Amino acid sequence: MSTLAERLRGVVRSGGSASPGPPCVPVRRPGAAEAEEGPDPAGGLAALLDGEWRESSGQRYLVIDRTYPPGHRHGRIAVADAAPGGEGGWPVLSVVAAGVGPGRMLFFDLETTGLAGGAGTCAFLVGCGWFDGPAFRIRQFLLARYGAERGLLDEVAALARGAGAVATYNGKTFDLPLIETRFLFHRMDTPFAGMPHVDMLHVARRLWSGGLEPTGADTATSCRLAEIEQSVLGHVRAGDVPGCEIPSRYFQYVRSGDGRPLAAVLEHNRLDLLSLALLTARTAGLLDGGAEAAGSAREALGLGRLYRRDGRAREAEASFARAAAMTSEADAQTAAAAWHAYATSLRHARRYEEAAAAWSRVMGLRACPPRLAQEASEALAVHHEHRDINLRRARDLARQALELTGSPGRAHAVRRRLARLERRLAAADLF
C-alpha cells in the first residue's frame, strides 16, 4: 500500500492522473436504495441509523453523532474518569509516540470494503472520537454512494485538522495508510501527514500481553481489541458483529438498499472507538503514575518495557522490580520475563551483585523457559568468572548453559568460555 501511496503522491505533485486500480464503486441493482437519491423518507437510512444526510457535488453521505455522557460506564470505567485534563491531551504519551503534546487527541477507526487493503478497498465508514470535557463524542461518516467520497473526506479532514495527535488500533499498517491512499486518489492532502500517532495495538502488546506467547497453563491475553477491552476494562460485548462479516454487510446494503445490517456495524465501530479511548487513557495514567500504578505483574513488566524503549532507565528498573515482586509460580513465563528484565536492568546500572541475585531467581523458577534459563546461566557464569572469581561455579554454570542453548553461534561462545575456564582451573591446580 505504501508503494501505491508513493505513486499517488507523485501524481499529485506532477498534476497528472493516476490509475491506482479499480476504485471502490458500489454497484446497485436497478431500483435499490432509492432513498439516497431523493429526500429521505420516514423509515429510511437516516432515520434507521439516527443520522443526517450531507451533500457534496450532488452526492450524499450520512453523518451520525453520538455523545457518551460523563457517567456512562464501559465495563469498570466511567467516561469522566478517563477524560484528560487541561487542553484535552496526554503529553506523557510521548513515551510511546514522539511528538504527542497537550492538544486534543482524535481516536480513529475505519470499517472497509475489504480486510486486506489495496487500491480497490475503500473506507465506507470513518469513525472519529474525541473527549469533549468529561464527555466522549463520536462522529461517524457513512459512504452511501462512491461519488460522495470526496465530500466525506473533506469533512473528515476538517475534523482531523483540529487534533494534535491521532490514536488508532493497528492504524500504522491498516487504517492510516488506507485513508491516506483515498485522500491521494482524490488528489487531496491527507490531514494525518506528520501528525503524532499512537498505535495502541503495539502498546497493548507490551502492556497487557507482556509480549508472551501462551503455553501450557499460561493465559497470556490476546491482543484483539475486544479481548483487551474485556481483560483491562471489564467490558464484555454482547451480540457484536464479527469483523470478517462487516464488508459483506455493507455490500448487502449496496445491493438491496436495506440498511438494517449496518446498524450493528456502526455499533461495532463505536465500541472500538470508546475502548480505544479508554485504553489510551489507561496507558497515559500508567505512564504518569509510574510503577506503583501497575495493577498486575504483566502490566508492570510492559510498563517497564515502554520506559526502557524511551531510554528512561530509572523508571524501567522500578517497573521491572514491581513486576518481579508481583509474580508467582502460577505464571511462570511472566515471572521469568520479569526477573530477567530486572536482572538486565541492574546489570546495565552496574549493580552486579544485585543482578546476580536476580539471575539466580530466574534459574530457580520451575518451568522457566529454556531461553531465559540459558541466558541466566551465561550471565551468572560471567559474574562468577570475572567478578566473584569462583571458577568452579562458573564452569558448572557454563556447562548448564551449553545444555540449554539451541543456537550454534551461542553454543560456540559457551564452549570457548568453558574451555577457558578448564584451562584456568587446571593452571590453578598446579600451584
C-alpha positions as CSV (number, residue, x, y, z in Angstrom):
1,M,0.0,0.0,0.0
2,S,2.9,2.3,0.7
3,T,4.1,1.9,-2.9
4,L,0.7,2.9,-4.2
5,A,0.7,6.0,-1.9
6,E,4.1,7.0,-3.3
7,R,2.8,6.7,-6.8
8,L,-0.2,8.8,-6.0
9,R,1.9,11.5,-4.3
10,G,4.0,11.7,-7.4
11,V,0.8,12.2,-9.4
12,V,-0.4,15.0,-7.1
13,R,3.0,16.7,-7.4
14,S,3.1,16.4,-11.2
15,G,-0.6,17.4,-11.7
16,G,-1.2,14.2,-13.8
17,S,-3.6,11.4,-13.4
18,A,-3.3,8.1,-11.8
19,S,-4.8,4.6,-12.3
20,P,-4.3,3.1,-8.9
21,G,-6.6,0.2,-9.6
22,P,-10.3,-0.3,-9.6
23,P,-12.0,2.3,-7.3
24,C,-14.4,1.1,-4.7
25,V,-17.6,1.7,-6.6
26,P,-20.7,0.3,-5.0
27,V,-22.9,-1.1,-7.8
28,R,-26.6,-1.0,-7.2
29,R,-29.2,-3.1,-8.8
30,P,-31.9,-1.1,-10.6
31,G,-34.3,0.4,-8.0
32,A,-32.1,-0.5,-5.0
33,A,-31.7,2.1,-2.2
34,E,-33.7,4.8,-4.0
35,A,-34.0,6.6,-0.6
36,E,-30.5,8.0,-1.1
37,E,-31.5,9.6,-4.4
38,G,-34.2,11.9,-3.0
39,P,-35.4,13.2,0.3
40,D,-35.0,10.5,2.9
41,P,-38.5,9.1,3.6
42,A,-39.7,8.1,7.1
43,G,-38.0,4.8,7.9
44,G,-35.1,5.5,5.5
45,L,-31.4,5.0,6.2
46,A,-31.0,8.3,8.1
47,A,-34.0,7.5,10.4
48,L,-32.8,3.9,10.8
49,L,-29.3,4.9,11.9
50,D,-30.2,8.2,13.6
51,G,-28.1,10.3,11.3
52,E,-28.4,13.1,8.9
53,W,-27.6,13.4,5.2
54,R,-25.0,15.8,4.0
55,E,-24.3,16.7,0.4
56,S,-21.3,17.4,-1.7
57,S,-21.4,18.0,-5.5
58,G,-24.8,16.5,-5.6
59,Q,-23.7,13.3,-3.8
60,R,-24.8,12.5,-0.3
61,Y,-23.2,10.8,2.7
62,L,-24.6,10.1,6.2
63,V,-23.2,11.6,9.4
64,I,-24.1,10.0,12.7
65,D,-23.2,11.7,16.0
66,R,-23.2,10.1,19.4
67,T,-22.3,11.6,22.8
68,Y,-21.4,9.3,25.8
69,P,-22.1,11.3,29.0
70,P,-19.6,11.5,31.8
71,G,-21.4,8.9,33.8
72,H,-21.5,6.3,31.1
73,R,-19.7,3.2,32.1
74,H,-17.8,1.0,29.7
75,G,-17.1,-2.1,31.8
76,R,-15.4,-0.9,35.0
77,I,-14.5,2.6,33.7
78,A,-16.7,5.7,33.6
79,V,-16.1,8.1,30.7
80,A,-15.4,11.0,33.1
81,D,-12.7,9.0,34.9
82,A,-10.8,8.6,31.6
83,A,-11.1,12.2,30.3
84,P,-7.9,14.1,30.1
85,G,-7.5,17.3,31.9
86,G,-6.0,20.6,30.7
87,E,-6.1,21.1,27.0
88,G,-7.5,17.6,26.3
89,G,-4.4,15.6,25.6
90,W,-1.8,13.4,27.3
91,P,1.7,14.8,26.8
92,V,3.0,11.8,28.8
93,L,2.2,9.6,25.7
94,S,5.3,11.0,24.0
95,V,6.9,7.9,25.7
96,V,5.1,5.7,23.2
97,A,4.8,8.2,20.2
98,A,7.2,11.0,19.7
99,G,5.7,14.5,19.4
100,V,2.5,13.9,21.4
101,G,1.6,17.2,23.1
102,P,-1.2,18.6,25.2
103,G,-3.6,19.1,22.2
104,R,-6.8,17.2,21.6
105,M,-6.4,13.5,20.6
106,L,-8.5,12.1,17.8
107,F,-9.5,8.5,18.0
108,F,-9.8,7.0,14.6
109,D,-11.2,3.7,13.2
110,L,-12.3,2.5,9.8
111,E,-14.7,-0.1,8.5
112,T,-13.8,-1.0,5.0
113,T,-14.9,-3.0,1.9
114,G,-12.0,-5.4,2.4
115,L,-9.7,-6.6,5.2
116,A,-6.5,-6.8,3.1
117,G,-6.3,-3.2,1.9
118,G,-5.2,-2.4,-1.6
119,A,-6.3,0.0,-4.3
120,G,-9.8,-1.4,-4.6
121,T,-10.5,-1.1,-0.9
122,C,-12.2,2.0,0.5
123,A,-13.5,3.0,3.9
124,F,-17.3,3.0,3.8
125,L,-17.4,4.1,7.4
126,V,-15.0,6.5,9.0
127,G,-15.3,6.8,12.8
128,C,-13.8,9.7,14.8
129,G,-13.9,10.1,18.5
130,W,-12.7,12.7,21.0
131,F,-13.1,13.9,24.6
132,D,-15.3,17.0,25.0
133,G,-14.7,17.9,28.6
134,P,-15.8,14.9,30.7
135,A,-17.9,13.5,27.9
136,F,-16.9,11.5,24.8
137,R,-18.2,12.3,21.4
138,I,-18.2,10.1,18.3
139,R,-18.9,11.2,14.7
140,Q,-19.2,8.6,12.0
141,F,-19.3,9.2,8.3
142,L,-21.1,6.6,6.2
143,L,-20.4,6.4,2.4
144,A,-23.7,5.5,0.8
145,R,-22.5,6.3,-2.8
146,Y,-18.9,6.2,-4.0
147,G,-19.4,9.6,-5.7
148,A,-19.7,11.2,-2.2
149,E,-16.3,10.0,-1.1
150,R,-14.5,13.3,-1.8
151,G,-17.1,15.3,0.2
152,L,-16.9,12.8,3.1
153,L,-13.1,13.1,3.1
154,D,-13.3,16.9,3.1
155,E,-15.3,16.7,6.3
156,V,-13.0,14.1,7.9
157,A,-10.0,16.4,7.1
158,A,-11.7,19.4,8.7
159,L,-12.3,17.4,11.9
160,A,-8.8,15.9,11.9
161,R,-7.0,19.3,11.5
162,G,-8.2,20.3,14.9
163,A,-6.4,17.5,16.6
164,G,-2.8,17.4,18.0
165,A,-2.4,13.6,17.7
166,V,-4.3,10.6,16.4
167,A,-4.8,7.3,18.1
168,T,-5.7,4.0,16.4
169,Y,-5.6,0.3,16.9
170,N,-3.4,-1.2,14.2
171,G,-3.6,2.1,12.3
172,K,0.1,2.1,11.3
173,T,-0.4,-0.8,9.0
174,F,-4.0,-0.5,8.0
175,D,-6.2,2.5,8.9
176,L,-3.9,5.4,8.2
177,P,-2.2,4.0,5.0
178,L,-5.7,3.1,3.6
179,I,-7.2,6.6,4.3
180,E,-4.1,8.3,3.0
181,T,-4.5,6.3,-0.2
182,R,-8.1,7.5,-0.6
183,F,-7.0,11.2,0.0
184,L,-4.3,10.9,-2.6
185,F,-6.6,9.1,-5.0
186,H,-8.7,12.3,-5.0
187,R,-5.5,14.5,-5.1
188,M,-6.2,15.8,-1.7
189,D,-3.7,16.4,1.1
190,T,-4.0,14.0,4.0
191,P,-4.5,15.7,7.3
192,F,-2.6,12.9,9.1
193,A,0.8,13.6,7.5
194,G,3.3,14.4,10.2
195,M,0.7,14.1,13.0
196,P,1.9,12.2,16.1
197,H,0.3,8.8,16.0
198,V,-0.3,6.5,19.0
199,D,-0.9,2.9,17.7
200,M,-2.4,1.2,20.7
201,L,-2.0,-2.3,19.3
202,H,1.7,-2.1,19.8
203,V,1.3,-0.5,23.3
204,A,-1.3,-3.3,24.2
205,R,1.2,-6.0,23.2
206,R,3.7,-4.6,25.7
207,L,1.3,-3.7,28.5
208,W,-1.3,-6.4,28.6
209,S,0.0,-9.4,26.7
210,G,3.5,-8.9,28.1
211,G,4.9,-9.9,24.8
212,L,4.4,-13.5,25.8
213,E,3.0,-16.4,23.9
214,P,0.6,-18.7,25.8
215,T,2.0,-22.1,26.5
216,G,0.5,-24.8,28.7
217,A,-1.5,-23.3,31.5
218,D,-0.3,-19.8,30.8
219,T,-3.1,-17.4,29.8
220,A,-1.4,-14.6,28.0
221,T,-4.1,-12.1,26.8
222,S,-4.8,-12.0,23.1
223,C,-4.3,-8.6,21.5
224,R,-7.6,-8.5,19.7
225,L,-9.3,-5.3,20.8
226,A,-12.5,-7.0,22.0
227,E,-10.4,-9.3,24.3
228,I,-8.2,-6.5,25.6
229,E,-11.2,-4.4,26.5
230,Q,-12.6,-7.4,28.4
231,S,-9.4,-8.1,30.3
232,V,-8.4,-4.5,31.0
233,L,-11.7,-2.5,31.1
234,G,-14.1,-5.3,32.1
235,H,-16.4,-4.8,29.2
236,V,-17.9,-7.9,27.5
237,R,-19.5,-7.4,24.1
238,A,-22.9,-9.0,23.5
239,G,-24.1,-9.6,20.0
240,D,-21.1,-7.9,18.4
241,V,-20.8,-8.4,14.7
242,P,-17.5,-10.2,13.7
243,G,-15.0,-8.1,11.8
244,C,-14.9,-10.6,9.0
245,E,-18.6,-10.1,8.4
246,I,-18.6,-6.3,8.1
247,P,-17.7,-6.0,4.4
248,S,-20.4,-8.4,3.4
249,R,-23.0,-6.4,5.4
250,Y,-22.1,-3.3,3.5
251,F,-22.3,-5.0,0.1
252,Q,-25.7,-6.4,1.2
253,Y,-26.8,-2.8,1.8
254,V,-25.4,-1.7,-1.5
255,R,-27.3,-4.5,-3.4
256,S,-30.6,-4.3,-1.6
257,G,-30.8,-0.8,-0.1
258,D,-31.7,-2.4,3.3
259,G,-29.7,-0.5,5.9
260,R,-30.7,-2.8,8.8
261,P,-27.4,-4.9,8.7
262,L,-25.4,-1.6,9.0
263,A,-26.8,-0.8,12.5
264,A,-24.6,-3.5,14.1
265,V,-21.6,-2.3,12.1
266,L,-21.9,1.2,13.4
267,E,-22.3,0.0,16.9
268,H,-19.2,-2.2,16.5
269,N,-17.3,0.9,15.3
270,R,-18.5,2.9,18.2
271,L,-17.4,0.3,20.7
272,D,-14.0,0.1,19.1
273,L,-13.6,3.9,19.4
274,L,-14.7,4.0,23.0
275,S,-12.5,1.1,24.0
276,L,-9.6,2.7,22.1
277,A,-10.1,6.0,24.0
278,L,-10.3,4.3,27.5
279,L,-7.3,2.1,26.8
280,T,-5.3,5.1,25.7
281,A,-6.4,6.9,28.9
282,R,-5.3,3.9,30.9
283,T,-1.9,3.9,29.3
284,A,-1.5,7.6,30.0
285,G,-2.4,7.0,33.6
286,L,0.2,4.2,33.9
287,L,2.9,6.3,32.4
288,D,2.0,9.2,34.6
289,G,1.7,7.2,37.8
290,G,4.8,5.0,37.2
291,A,5.5,1.5,38.6
292,E,3.1,1.9,41.6
293,A,0.1,2.5,39.2
294,A,0.5,-1.0,37.6
295,G,-2.3,-3.3,38.6
296,S,-0.6,-6.6,37.7
297,A,2.8,-8.2,37.1
298,R,2.3,-8.2,33.4
299,E,1.2,-4.6,33.3
300,A,4.3,-3.6,35.3
301,L,6.5,-5.6,33.0
302,G,5.0,-4.0,30.0
303,L,5.3,-0.5,31.5
304,G,9.0,-1.1,32.2
305,R,9.5,-2.1,28.6
306,L,7.8,1.1,27.4
307,Y,10.1,3.2,29.7
308,R,13.2,1.2,28.6
309,R,12.3,1.8,25.0
310,D,12.2,5.6,25.7
311,G,15.6,5.5,27.5
312,R,14.1,6.1,31.0
313,A,16.3,3.6,32.8
314,R,15.3,4.5,36.4
315,E,11.6,4.2,35.7
316,A,12.1,1.0,33.8
317,E,14.1,-0.6,36.7
318,A,11.4,0.4,39.2
319,S,8.7,-1.2,37.0
320,F,10.6,-4.4,36.5
321,A,11.2,-4.6,40.2
322,R,7.5,-4.2,40.9
323,A,6.7,-6.8,38.2
324,A,9.1,-9.3,39.8
325,A,7.7,-8.7,43.2
326,M,4.1,-9.3,41.9
327,T,4.8,-12.5,40.1
328,S,4.0,-16.0,41.2
329,E,4.9,-19.5,40.1
330,A,1.4,-19.9,38.7
331,D,2.5,-17.6,35.8
332,A,6.0,-19.0,35.1
333,Q,6.5,-17.1,31.9
334,T,5.7,-13.7,33.4
335,A,7.8,-14.4,36.4
336,A,10.8,-15.4,34.3
337,A,10.4,-12.5,32.0
338,A,10.1,-10.0,34.9
339,W,13.1,-11.3,36.8
340,H,15.1,-11.4,33.5
341,A,14.2,-7.8,32.7
342,Y,15.0,-6.7,36.3
343,A,18.4,-8.5,36.2
344,T,19.3,-7.0,32.9
345,S,18.3,-3.5,34.2
346,L,20.5,-4.0,37.2
347,R,23.5,-5.2,35.1
348,H,23.2,-2.1,32.9
349,A,23.3,0.0,36.1
350,R,26.5,-1.8,37.1
351,R,24.9,-3.2,40.2
352,Y,26.4,-6.6,39.6
353,E,25.7,-8.4,42.9
354,E,22.0,-7.5,42.8
355,A,21.9,-8.5,39.1
356,A,23.4,-11.9,40.1
357,A,20.8,-12.4,42.7
358,A,18.1,-11.7,40.2
359,W,19.6,-14.1,37.6
360,S,19.6,-16.7,40.3
361,R,15.9,-16.1,40.8
362,V,15.3,-16.7,37.1
363,M,17.2,-20.1,37.3
364,G,15.3,-21.1,40.5
365,L,11.9,-20.8,38.8
366,R,10.1,-24.0,38.0
367,A,9.1,-24.3,34.3
368,C,11.4,-21.4,33.4
369,P,11.5,-21.0,29.6
370,P,14.8,-22.6,28.3
371,R,15.9,-19.5,26.5
372,L,15.7,-17.4,29.7
373,A,17.3,-20.1,31.8
374,Q,20.2,-20.3,29.3
375,E,20.7,-16.5,29.4
376,A,20.7,-16.6,33.2
377,S,23.2,-19.4,33.3
378,E,25.5,-17.5,30.9
379,A,25.2,-14.2,32.9
380,L,26.0,-16.0,36.2
381,A,28.9,-17.8,34.6
382,V,30.3,-14.4,33.5
383,H,29.7,-13.0,37.0
384,H,31.4,-15.9,38.8
385,E,34.4,-15.9,36.4
386,H,35.2,-12.2,36.3
387,R,33.7,-10.6,39.5
388,D,33.1,-13.3,42.1
389,I,36.1,-15.3,41.0
390,N,34.5,-18.6,41.6
391,L,35.8,-20.6,38.7
392,R,34.3,-23.9,39.6
393,R,30.9,-22.4,39.9
394,A,31.4,-20.5,36.6
395,R,32.3,-23.8,34.9
396,D,29.2,-25.6,36.2
397,L,27.0,-22.7,35.0
398,A,28.7,-22.7,31.6
399,R,28.0,-26.5,31.3
400,Q,24.4,-25.8,32.2
401,A,24.2,-23.0,29.6
402,L,25.6,-25.3,26.9
403,E,22.9,-27.9,27.6
404,L,20.2,-25.3,27.2
405,T,21.4,-23.3,24.2
406,G,19.8,-24.1,20.8
407,S,21.9,-21.6,18.8
408,P,25.1,-22.8,17.1
409,G,26.6,-19.4,17.5
410,R,25.9,-19.1,21.2
411,A,26.9,-22.7,21.8
412,H,30.3,-22.0,20.2
413,A,30.8,-19.0,22.5
414,V,29.8,-21.0,25.6
415,R,32.3,-23.8,24.5
416,R,35.1,-21.2,24.3
417,R,34.2,-19.9,27.8
418,L,34.1,-23.5,29.1
419,A,37.5,-24.3,27.6
420,R,39.0,-21.1,29.1
421,L,37.6,-22.0,32.5
422,E,39.0,-25.5,32.3
423,R,42.5,-24.1,31.4
424,R,42.3,-21.6,34.3
425,L,41.2,-24.3,36.7
426,A,44.0,-26.7,35.5
427,A,46.5,-23.9,35.9
428,A,45.3,-23.2,39.5
429,D,45.6,-26.8,40.4
430,L,49.3,-26.7,39.6
431,F,50.0,-24.4,42.4
